């Protein structure tokens, strides 16, 4: 499965380290934020028809495992895993 990373950013503030990645895998596109520190969480925005219509903030998960469990699409799960690996590096 080929993942194209279109952009990444890393910032630290308020006692947290934030990592953001924009990714495309096949026909799926997503923005993934990984926050480590005091307020650790993972936020996933899958850019589908619902996102284009409602401009939502995606879903916020307390753990990486919870984020992976919420998505059944292999492409989205792979993008989440890749973003978390990049955030840890």
OpenMM code with the backbone's topology and positions (N, CA, C; nanometers):
from openmm import Vec3, app, unit

residues = "UNK UNK UNK UNK UNK UNK UNK UNK UNK UNK UNK UNK UNK UNK UNK UNK UNK UNK UNK UNK UNK UNK UNK UNK UNK UNK UNK UNK UNK UNK UNK UNK UNK UNK UNK UNK UNK UNK UNK UNK UNK UNK UNK UNK UNK UNK UNK UNK UNK UNK UNK UNK UNK UNK UNK UNK UNK UNK UNK UNK UNK UNK UNK UNK UNK UNK UNK UNK UNK UNK UNK UNK UNK UNK UNK UNK UNK UNK UNK UNK UNK UNK UNK UNK UNK UNK UNK UNK UNK".split()
positions = [
    Vec3(0.0848, -0.1169, 0.0000),
    Vec3(0.0000, 0.0000, 0.0000),
    Vec3(0.0900, 0.1240, 0.0000),
    Vec3(0.0750, 0.2081, -0.1000),
    Vec3(0.1580, 0.3272, -0.1133),
    Vec3(0.0895, 0.4471, -0.0495),
    Vec3(0.1626, 0.5128, 0.0389),
    Vec3(0.1119, 0.6327, 0.1053),
    Vec3(0.1913, 0.7519, 0.0552),
    Vec3(0.1216, 0.8550, 0.0136),
    Vec3(0.1854, 0.9794, -0.0277),
    Vec3(0.1653, 1.0813, 0.0843),
    Vec3(0.2759, 1.1291, 0.1400),
    Vec3(0.2697, 1.2291, 0.2472),
    Vec3(0.2838, 1.3660, 0.1823),
    Vec3(0.1773, 1.4448, 0.1875),
    Vec3(0.1788, 1.5741, 0.1197),
    Vec3(0.2372, 1.6845, 0.2056),
    Vec3(0.2210, 1.6760, 0.3385),
    Vec3(0.2820, 1.7770, 0.4256),
    Vec3(0.2904, 1.7241, 0.5686),
    Vec3(0.3885, 1.7774, 0.6412),
    Vec3(0.4037, 1.7447, 0.7833),
    Vec3(0.4415, 1.8716, 0.8584),
    Vec3(0.4109, 1.8730, 0.9857),
    Vec3(0.4482, 1.9861, 1.0715),
    Vec3(0.4667, 1.9340, 1.2136),
    Vec3(0.5598, 1.9948, 1.2851),
    Vec3(0.5859, 1.9569, 1.4237),
    Vec3(0.6000, 2.0847, 1.5056),
    Vec3(0.5242, 2.0923, 1.6153),
    Vec3(0.5295, 2.2105, 1.7024),
    Vec3(0.5190, 2.1671, 1.8472),
    Vec3(0.5756, 2.2465, 1.9356),
    Vec3(0.5637, 2.2213, 2.0794),
    Vec3(0.5067, 2.3446, 2.1463),
    Vec3(0.4016, 2.3267, 2.2245),
    Vec3(0.3469, 2.4347, 2.3051),
    Vec3(0.2530, 2.3777, 2.4104),
    Vec3(0.2343, 2.4522, 2.5168),
    Vec3(0.1496, 2.4142, 2.6306),
    Vec3(0.1854, 2.2779, 2.6887),
    Vec3(0.3139, 2.2452, 2.6893),
    Vec3(0.3573, 2.1188, 2.7465),
    Vec3(0.3307, 1.9975, 2.6601),
    Vec3(0.2915, 2.0190, 2.5362),
    Vec3(0.2617, 1.9091, 2.4440),
    Vec3(0.3465, 1.9217, 2.3185),
    Vec3(0.3732, 1.8075, 2.2566),
    Vec3(0.4383, 1.8068, 2.1263),
    Vec3(0.3348, 1.7616, 2.0238),
    Vec3(0.3101, 1.8453, 1.9248),
    Vec3(0.2078, 1.8188, 1.8237),
    Vec3(0.2748, 1.7833, 1.6913),
    Vec3(0.2259, 1.6772, 1.6293),
    Vec3(0.2731, 1.6377, 1.4971),
    Vec3(0.1509, 1.6258, 1.4070),
    Vec3(0.1566, 1.6868, 1.2903),
    Vec3(0.0454, 1.6826, 1.1959),
    Vec3(0.0951, 1.6315, 1.0618),
    Vec3(0.0134, 1.5508, 0.9957),
    Vec3(0.0496, 1.4973, 0.8643),
    Vec3(-0.0740, 1.4933, 0.7752),
    Vec3(-0.0540, 1.5313, 0.6515),
    Vec3(-0.1564, 1.5193, 0.5471),
    Vec3(-0.1125, 1.4040, 0.4588),
    Vec3(-0.2015, 1.3061, 0.4381),
    Vec3(-0.1639, 1.1872, 0.3632),
    Vec3(-0.2710, 1.1480, 0.2629),
    Vec3(-0.2274, 1.0789, 0.1580),
    Vec3(-0.3165, 1.0233, 0.0580),
    Vec3(-0.2738, 0.8791, 0.0342),
    Vec3(-0.3705, 0.7888, 0.0342),
    Vec3(-0.3438, 0.6474, 0.0080),
    Vec3(-0.4549, 0.5970, -0.0832),
    Vec3(-0.4220, 0.5783, -0.2099),
    Vec3(-0.5236, 0.5379, -0.3068),
    Vec3(-0.6281, 0.6469, -0.3215),
    Vec3(-0.7547, 0.6120, -0.2993),
    Vec3(-0.8616, 0.7105, -0.3122),
    Vec3(-0.8966, 0.7766, -0.1793),
    Vec3(-0.8236, 0.7427, -0.0723),
    Vec3(-0.8508, 0.7972, 0.0602),
    Vec3(-0.7490, 0.9068, 0.0948),
    Vec3(-0.7990, 1.0143, 0.1541),
    Vec3(-0.7134, 1.1236, 0.2003),
    Vec3(-0.7481, 1.1533, 0.3454),
    Vec3(-0.6460, 1.1885, 0.4258),
    Vec3(-0.6708, 1.2140, 0.5675),
    Vec3(-0.5691, 1.3121, 0.6226),
    Vec3(-0.6109, 1.3837, 0.7252),
    Vec3(-0.5229, 1.4663, 0.8069),
    Vec3(-0.5189, 1.4020, 0.9446),
    Vec3(-0.3990, 1.3821, 0.9959),
    Vec3(-0.3841, 1.3144, 1.1239),
    Vec3(-0.2946, 1.3980, 1.2134),
    Vec3(-0.3422, 1.4253, 1.3362),
    Vec3(-0.2654, 1.4981, 1.4366),
    Vec3(-0.2368, 1.4035, 1.5517),
    Vec3(-0.1119, 1.3996, 1.5934),
    Vec3(-0.0722, 1.3182, 1.7076),
    Vec3(-0.0171, 1.4134, 1.8124),
    Vec3(-0.0776, 1.4135, 1.9292),
    Vec3(-0.0357, 1.5018, 2.0383),
    Vec3(0.0216, 1.4150, 2.1497),
    Vec3(0.1421, 1.4450, 2.1923),
    Vec3(0.2064, 1.3714, 2.3016),
    Vec3(0.2385, 1.4701, 2.4122),
    Vec3(0.2201, 1.4259, 2.5345),
    Vec3(0.2489, 1.5116, 2.6489),
    Vec3(0.1343, 1.5105, 2.7472),
    Vec3(0.1037, 1.6282, 2.8027),
    Vec3(0.0003, 1.6404, 2.9057),
    Vec3(-0.1365, 1.5982, 2.8529),
    Vec3(-0.1721, 1.6442, 2.7357),
    Vec3(-0.3030, 1.6164, 2.6744),
    Vec3(-0.2841, 1.5238, 2.5535),
    Vec3(-0.2386, 1.4010, 2.5752),
    Vec3(-0.2091, 1.3078, 2.4662),
    Vec3(-0.3379, 1.2613, 2.3991),
    Vec3(-0.3401, 1.2690, 2.2664),
    Vec3(-0.4542, 1.2224, 2.1882),
    Vec3(-0.4159, 1.2106, 2.0411),
    Vec3(-0.5042, 1.1503, 1.9645),
    Vec3(-0.4894, 1.1389, 1.8193),
    Vec3(-0.6171, 1.1921, 1.7579),
    Vec3(-0.6048, 1.2808, 1.6587),
    Vec3(-0.7227, 1.3325, 1.5879),
    Vec3(-0.7099, 1.2938, 1.4409),
    Vec3(-0.8184, 1.2401, 1.3866),
    Vec3(-0.8193, 1.1927, 1.2482),
    Vec3(-0.9333, 1.2610, 1.1732),
    Vec3(-0.8994, 1.3206, 1.0593),
    Vec3(-0.9998, 1.3796, 0.9700),
    Vec3(-0.9863, 1.3087, 0.8357),
    Vec3(-1.0820, 1.2236, 0.8044),
    Vec3(-1.0849, 1.1577, 0.6742),
    Vec3(-1.1594, 1.2504, 0.5796),
    Vec3(-1.0956, 1.2857, 0.4707),
    Vec3(-1.1533, 1.3836, 0.3792),
    Vec3(-1.2456, 1.3136, 0.2803),
    Vec3(-1.3679, 1.2911, 0.3259),
    Vec3(-1.4696, 1.2244, 0.2449),
    Vec3(-1.5850, 1.3215, 0.2196),
    Vec3(-1.6950, 1.2711, 0.1686),
    Vec3(-1.8088, 1.3574, 0.1349),
    Vec3(-1.8657, 1.4275, 0.2580),
    Vec3(-1.8708, 1.3595, 0.3707),
    Vec3(-1.9226, 1.4206, 0.4934),
    Vec3(-1.8348, 1.5379, 0.5370),
    Vec3(-1.7035, 1.5199, 0.5286),
    Vec3(-1.6124, 1.6288, 0.5662),
    Vec3(-1.6286, 1.7484, 0.4718),
    Vec3(-1.6400, 1.7214, 0.3438),
    Vec3(-1.6560, 1.8311, 0.2476),
    Vec3(-1.7869, 1.9057, 0.2702),
    Vec3(-1.8894, 1.8354, 0.3126),
    Vec3(-2.0206, 1.8978, 0.3334),
    Vec3(-2.0249, 1.9758, 0.4646),
    Vec3(-1.9826, 1.9146, 0.5740),
    Vec3(-1.9992, 1.9718, 0.7066),
    Vec3(-1.8741, 2.0400, 0.7612),
    Vec3(-1.7594, 2.0220, 0.6979),
    Vec3(-1.6332, 2.0821, 0.7438),
    Vec3(-1.6061, 2.0492, 0.8905),
    Vec3(-1.6213, 1.9235, 0.9237),
    Vec3(-1.6039, 1.8790, 1.0620),
    Vec3(-1.4589, 1.8755, 1.1059),
    Vec3(-1.4407, 1.8623, 1.2365),
    Vec3(-1.3076, 1.8546, 1.2942),
    Vec3(-1.2591, 1.7111, 1.3071),
    Vec3(-1.3290, 1.6186, 1.2502),
    Vec3(-1.2888, 1.4794, 1.2561),
    Vec3(-1.3215, 1.4182, 1.3903),
    Vec3(-1.2461, 1.3132, 1.4240),
    Vec3(-1.2693, 1.2424, 1.5489),
    Vec3(-1.1440, 1.2475, 1.6341),
    Vec3(-1.1642, 1.2600, 1.7648),
    Vec3(-1.0529, 1.2650, 1.8594),
    Vec3(-1.0546, 1.1362, 1.9419),
    Vec3(-0.9378, 1.0750, 1.9548),
    Vec3(-0.9241, 0.9494, 2.0274),
    Vec3(-0.8180, 0.9646, 2.1350),
    Vec3(-0.8397, 0.9002, 2.2485),
    Vec3(-0.7458, 0.9087, 2.3598),
    Vec3(-0.6191, 0.8285, 2.3336),
    Vec3(-0.6302, 0.7195, 2.2577),
    Vec3(-0.5143, 0.6346, 2.2298),
    Vec3(-0.5071, 0.6007, 2.0817),
    Vec3(-0.3911, 0.5542, 2.0410),
    Vec3(-0.3724, 0.5106, 1.9031),
    Vec3(-0.4576, 0.3874, 1.8761),
    Vec3(-0.4671, 0.2980, 1.9730),
    Vec3(-0.5456, 0.1763, 1.9566),
    Vec3(-0.6930, 0.2077, 1.9331),
    Vec3(-0.7447, 0.3077, 2.0031),
    Vec3(-0.8837, 0.3486, 1.9842),
    Vec3(-0.9047, 0.4065, 1.8442),
    Vec3(-0.8070, 0.4815, 1.7954),
    Vec3(-0.8171, 0.5377, 1.6606),
    Vec3(-0.8163, 0.4272, 1.5559),
    Vec3(-0.7288, 0.3293, 1.5727),
    Vec3(-0.7217, 0.2186, 1.4779),
    Vec3(-0.8492, 0.1351, 1.4806),
    Vec3(-0.9065, 0.1163, 1.5975),
    Vec3(-1.0280, 0.0358, 1.6104),
    Vec3(-1.1495, 0.1037, 1.5464),
    Vec3(-1.1473, 0.2349, 1.5339),
    Vec3(-1.2622, 0.3089, 1.4818),
    Vec3(-1.2754, 0.3016, 1.3296),
    Vec3(-1.1679, 0.2640, 1.2608),
    Vec3(-1.1697, 0.2624, 1.1145),
    Vec3(-1.1481, 0.1213, 1.0630),
    Vec3(-1.2319, 0.0788, 0.9675),
    Vec3(-1.2184, -0.0554, 0.9119),
    Vec3(-1.1415, -0.0553, 0.7801),
    Vec3(-1.1240, 0.0608, 0.7187),
    Vec3(-1.0526, 0.0712, 0.5921),
    Vec3(-0.9025, 0.0559, 0.6156),
    Vec3(-0.8416, -0.0363, 0.5427),
    Vec3(-0.6984, -0.0628, 0.5604),
    Vec3(-0.6135, 0.0603, 0.5283),
    Vec3(-0.6539, 0.1388, 0.4305),
    Vec3(-0.5762, 0.2570, 0.3922),
    Vec3(-0.5736, 0.3597, 0.5056),
    Vec3(-0.6870, 0.3841, 0.5681),
    Vec3(-0.6939, 0.4813, 0.6776),
    Vec3(-0.6152, 0.4306, 0.7976),
    Vec3(-0.6276, 0.3018, 0.8273),
    Vec3(-0.5530, 0.2438, 0.9395),
    Vec3(-0.4023, 0.2550, 0.9162),
    Vec3(-0.3579, 0.2310, 0.7939),
    Vec3(-0.2157, 0.2414, 0.7603),
    Vec3(-0.1677, 0.3852, 0.7738),
    Vec3(-0.2498, 0.4819, 0.7336),
    Vec3(-0.2107, 0.6223, 0.7469),
    Vec3(-0.1983, 0.6617, 0.8940),
    Vec3(-0.2880, 0.6123, 0.9790),
    Vec3(-0.2802, 0.6421, 1.1226),
    Vec3(-0.1528, 0.5832, 1.1812),
    Vec3(-0.1231, 0.4581, 1.1477),
    Vec3(-0.0016, 0.3942, 1.1985),
    Vec3(0.1235, 0.4678, 1.1523),
    Vec3(0.1261, 0.5088, 1.0269),
    Vec3(0.2418, 0.5807, 0.9728),
    Vec3(0.2608, 0.7150, 1.0413),
    Vec3(0.1526, 0.7877, 1.0632),
    Vec3(0.1628, 0.9179, 1.1317),
    Vec3(0.2127, 0.9003, 1.2742),
    Vec3(0.1663, 0.7979, 1.3441),
    Vec3(0.2112, 0.7746, 1.4822),
    Vec3(0.3589, 0.7364, 1.4859),
    Vec3(0.4052, 0.6567, 1.3889),
    Vec3(0.5469, 0.6226, 1.3805),
    Vec3(0.6314, 0.7468, 1.3534),
    Vec3(0.5836, 0.8326, 1.2650),
    Vec3(0.6573, 0.9553, 1.2325),
    Vec3(0.6601, 1.0496, 1.3525),
    Vec3(0.5534, 1.0541, 1.4299),
    Vec3(0.5474, 1.1413, 1.5466),
    Vec3(0.6455, 1.0951, 1.6540),
    Vec3(0.6648, 0.9646, 1.6640),
    Vec3(0.7551, 0.9099, 1.7657),
    Vec3(0.9015, 0.9312, 1.7291),
    Vec3(0.9313, 0.9466, 1.6012),
    Vec3(1.0702, 0.9626, 1.5578),
    Vec3(1.1252, 1.0996, 1.5867),
] * unit.nanometer
topology = app.Topology()
chain = topology.addChain("A")
for resn in residues:
    res = topology.addResidue(resn, chain)
    for name in ("N", "CA", "C"):
        topology.addAtom(name, app.Element.getBySymbol(name[0]), res)
